[in-house]
Amino acid sequence: MKKILSSFFLLSIYSFLSAQDDSPPSLPSNNAGEIHGNIQLDAQYYNPDSGIGAAPVPEKMLMNGFANINYVKGNFKAGIRYESYLNTLQGFDPRYKGNGIPYRYANYVVDELEVTAGNFYEQFGSGMVLRAYEEKGLGIDNVFDGLRLKYTVNGFYLKGLVAKQRSYFSQGPGIVRGFDGEVRLGELIRKWADSPTQIIFGGSFVSKFQDGDKVTYQTSTLNVPENVGASAGRISINRKKINVMAEYAYKINDPSASNKFIYRPGEAILLNAAYSQKGFGLSLGAKRTDNFSFKSDRTATGSDLNINFLSSLTRQHTYSLLAFYPYATQSNGEIGYQIDIQKKLNKETKLGGKYGTDLAINFSGANGLDTTPTIPMYDSSRIGYTTHPFALGDAYFQDLNIEITRKFSPKFKLVLIYTNQVYNKNVIQGLKGYETIYSNIGMTELTYKISSSKSVRIELQHLSTKQDYKNWAMGLVEYGTGENWLISLQDQYNYGNDKANEQLHYYNATVVYVKNATRIALGYGRQRAGIFCVGGVCRYVPASNGLMLSVTSSF
């Protein structure tokens, strides 16, 4: 049935486009539209490696791939995405196995109205009550499939949608209905258009419907709501160098597998403030979430069928050992905070040097809520716990970063980073019996431009901790020649492991070729087992050994 519907969808697009093109068949049309797209393929040939715990892979080679094709003509857009997982790379959910066209859409704009039919991504406000997005590196795609309307007029921005969510190559059982409105006073009131203060108000309401008013949990049969609603209000104030944003969200009781089927309402608040001027920037962020997992299937777990998105407010590291212990957002309850300071030291000064120096300090963390569990035999309402709103619970994560970037000459640049982290492995990874990990990490990066087209980059990193796998050292050498070639060699060495047979090297060699919009990367080496995260959402990556190929291209 899905293949029939996809074929009908493509045929409808073709018929529409043919009807729109009035040019004679023998002559090229000046308004025939444009076709754009991109393709990506990631494949790996796996070798068993008992030393690092890499098990044999029956298929020997696994592959993830997709291709987007989009057509644009005037106010009309349409497209499809073909995906292939034969079979999924290790670390990705095997429910992606197979081929298909899970994404197809048609979009049209007429005057102030925009209509989308089919698949679409969307976000209301910061995403606390609704955000559909994809992150290929994590295997996440909770795209909507339904109908969306947008209407814009005189400072009012309105959105409405009714849809289901993607669940691998099928759909989740719940129906999502949502409305979002935003008012920009500078556009609504003409005399405020040039005001140094710009104010934006916004509000959202999202509900999900799922059949079934009774579920069995443990030994109890529970009545559960078929309709669950969440609402949010937000304000953003911009005045010259200052920006302040606040959003509050509330959700009615939503008993689900995520919260062990308790009937406690959920709430969340997010605050951000930023100040910037030439050579200096300061940003502050804080949030509190309480029982705010929101899914279109009450039985879903992990990252499946999330309607909303709760950011982690922790720094997103790109260097490997700094990202060794990444933080995963705890949607059932946490308090997060972050401060980020950016300072550019002036050129031709003692501290700034001849070419200037950049200094960045970042501190972030997350704590649990200060809660008191209710006594089951007396808690007939199944509230689960009570909280103290302004008190911090157990520490989940802390991250202090000090980064210095200095250019010594037109050819030579140095980056130094020191990081101190606290990582509650039991909470973040859902485990038991592990100590909290305290680590110190240092990173040095040197870049030297040999010529206008050739450069060498060196990374030296070290992680020290008395818990977990103890000390790690990492080194990388990267050589870029011209605009087309990049060669890198890397090794991570767990030299401090208490078990001598696990004091292992994780080596990698990669060659990258780039031409115009095409990039081809071929690598060979070992991948350590660990957690990979983006924005507080994580997946587990098992240990592997083998040959890796990645191809991306766009047109």
KOLSEMI-140143 format. One record per residue (C-alpha): y, x, z. Coordinates in steps of 0.1 Angstrom, whole numbers, plus 5000, padded with zeros to 4 digits. Layout:
% KOLSEMI-140143
YXZ/...
***
This chain:
% KOLSEMI-140143
500050005000/502450285009/501850454975/502550114957/505750074977/506950424969/506150384932/508050054932/510950214950/511150494924/510850254895/513650044910/515950354912/515150444876/515850094864/519150084883/520250424869/519250324834/521250004837/524350204849/524250444819/526050284789/525950604768/524250594734/520650734737/521451014713/524451144731/524751314765/526551094791/529551234809/528651024839/524851044839/524851164875/523551474891/520151574906/520051804936/517251914959/515452184977/511952304984/510352495013/506852625017/505452805048/501952945046/499853175067/496553345062/494853385097/492753665110/490853625142/492153865169/490353845203/492754095218/495653855218/493553535220/493953435183/490853215175/489253195140/490852935117/488152755096/490452705066/491553075068/494952965053/497252685065/500452545049/503452325056/505652235027/508151975014/510551904985/513751694985/514951534953/518351344954/520251164927/523951104929/526050894905/529450774916/529050574947/525350554944/522750794959/519050784961/516251024969/512751104981/511051375002/507451474994/505651655022/502351835023/500351975052/497152135041/496352175069/499252205094/500152555106/498952635141/501252495167/502152185147/500651845155/497551795133/498551425128/500851565101/497651645081/497751535044/500351455017/502751175012/506351055006/507450955041/511150965032/512950765005/516250605005/519050434984/522650434994/525650264980/529350254989/531649974978/535249964992/534950015030/531249925032/528350165030/524750035028/521650235032/518150095025/514950295034/515050605055/518150745072/519150975101/521750845125/523550935158/525750725181/528150935201/526551235216/523051085210/522350975245/521350625234/520450695198/519850995176/517351025147/517051375133/514551635120/513751985131/511152125108/510552435130/509452205159/507651945137/510051675148/511151395125/511951055141/513750925110/514550555108/513150325081/515050005076/518549895068/521950045080/525449925074/528750115080/532149965077/535450165080/538950015081/542250105097/540950335124/537750125131/534350285124/531450045127/527750105123/524749875126/521049925120/517649755123/514649985117/511350135128/510750505134/508550755116/505350855135/503851135114/502650965082/502950615097/505450415118/505750345154/505149985167/508649925180/511749785163/515049945170/518349755167/521649925173/525449885169/528150155174/531850115172/534650375174/538450335175/540750625165/544150535179/545950795157/544750595126/545050255141/548650295153/550850445126/553450595149/550750785167/549350955136/551351275141/551151265179/549851595196/547551375216/544651205198/542450955216/539150815204/537250535221/533650445213/530750225225/527150165216/524349925222/520749995213/517649785220/514049825211/511449555208/507649605212/504949345213/502949295245/504149195279/501249335299/499849685302/497149845323/498250155342/495650315365/494150015382/497049775379/497949515353/501749525349/504249295333/506549495310/509749395291/509249345254/513049405248/514749705264/518449755260/520750065265/524450075263/527050355263/530750405264/532650725255/536150865252/537451185235/540951315241/542451605220/545851755228/546852075211/544552335227/542652105250/539651875242/537951655268/534951425262/533051195285/530150955278/528250725302/525050545293/522850285311/519450155303/517649865319/514149915334/511850055308/508350115323/506550365301/504050645300/506950885303/508050765338/504550645350/505450285344/508150245371/510849975369/513850195378/516850155355/518050465337/521550625335/523050935321/526551095321/527851385299/531151565304/532651835282/535952015283/537252295261/540452505259/541252745231/544052965220/544253285199/541953535214/540553315242/538253015245/536852835276/534352545276/532752355305/529952105304/528051895329/525551625327/523251405349/520351205337/518050985357/514950815342/516450825307/513550875284/513950615256/511150565231/510250295206/506650305219/506150265256/502850455254/504350765235/504551095252/506051435245/508651435217/507051135198/509250835189/512350935209/515150695201/517650915219/518451285224/519351465256/520851805251/519952085275/523452235280/521852585281/522552865257/520452875225/519253235223/518353395189/517153735202/513353725209/513153845245/516253655255/514453345242/511153435259/511653175286/513452885269/514452565287/513052225279/515151915288/513551705316/514351355305/513051185336/515851345356/518051655358/521551785365/522752045340/525852255338/527352525316/530452745315/531252955284/534153215282/535153395250/537753665251/538953895223/540454215236/543354335215/543054615190/544654955196/544254915234/542155105259/539654825264/539854685229/539555005210/540855065175/539154775159/538954525188/536254415213/534754065219/533653965254/531553655261/530253525294/528053225297/526353075327/524152765325/521552595346/519552285353/518352135386/516251845395/517551535412/517551505450/515051215453/513051035479/509850885467/509250515477/506150435496/503650265472/502350005496/505849885503/507349925469/506349595452/509249635428/507849975416/511250145417/509450485422/512250675441/515750665454/518350935446/521351105461/523751115431/525851425439/523151645455/521151905436/517351915438/515052205430/516252475406/514652435372/516552695352/519452935354/520853175327/523653425331/524753615299/527253885294/527853995258/530054265245/530654315207/532654625196/533354765162/533855145164/534555195127/534454995094/530855095092/529555085128/529254785152/527554765186/526354445205/525354475242/523854175261/522654145297/520853835308/519553715342/517253415341/515453195366/512652985351/510552725369/507352745349/505652455367/508352205359/509452315325/505952355311/504252085332/501952325349/500752395385/500252695406/502752935390/505553125407/509153075397/510053355372/513053585378/513853805349/516454065338/516854125301/518854385282/519554395245/521254655223/522054585186/523454855163/524554785128/525555065104/526855005069/525655285046/527655145017/529054815006/525654694997/523254875021/522954855059/520654935088/520354725119/518454825150/517554605180/516254735213/515354485240/513754495274/512554225298/511754295334/510054055359/507754085388/506053745379/504153625349/503353895323/505654155339/507654395316/508154375278/509854615254/510854525219/512154725190/513254625155/514554815125/515954625095/517154775062/519054575037/519454715002/521854544978/522054164978/518454104971/516154294995/515654305032/512854505050/512154485087/509654635112/509254495147/507054555177/506854375211/504954565237/503754405270/503454745287/503854605322/500954365323/498754405354/495654375332/495254695312/493354515284/496354285279/498954565276/499254485239/501454545209/502754255188/503754425156/505354265125/506454385091/508554155068/509954195033/512553945021/513753894985/516853674978/518153574944/520853314941/519453004960/515853134963/514553324993/510953464995/509653625027/506353795030/505253935064/502154055083/501554095120/500853935153/502453635170/502253605208/501453275224/504553105238/507052825238/509552775210/512552555217/515652425198/518252235218/515952175248/513152035226/510052265225/506652315211/503752545220/502952825195/499452975199/498753345193/498053435157/497353735135/497753725097/499753725065/502853495063/504653365033/507853155033/509653035001/512852835001/514852734971/517552474962/519052334930/
***
